[in-house]
């Protein structure tokens, strides 16, 4: 029987679960860029073309295209041909749910852009194991 006690973030990172963390790290890295996060938040509303995203976000079209390529590489967005343009959409509704949960987490814990954690605080943060139920 496995130990059901909460583990710290650092002990979780040292465990054999590291191989499963790689795609999650890539997703968080992609979302850490402000333009990419704005794109994903906008695509939560509805699919959009590159030109429409550039216009609505006030960002140059090449910048939007480069950032969409990164989001596509990590699997957050997909593109569909629509005439001569490509329509970008989120890969699934869970992406919007993930952003909603993160925004609520920041609001509940009153985190601001200057919030940071020390290594000691991260070691003290328990990670609850996920128990699958049938």
PyMOL commands that set and color helices and strands:
alter all, ss='L'
color gray80, all
select helices_A, chain A and resi 9-14+18-31+34-43+50-57+61-73+93-108+119-124
alter helices_A, ss='H'
color red, helices_A
select strands_A, chain A and resi 7-8+48-49+77-82+85-90+126-127
alter strands_A, ss='S'
color yellow, strands_A
deselect
rebuild
show_as cartoon
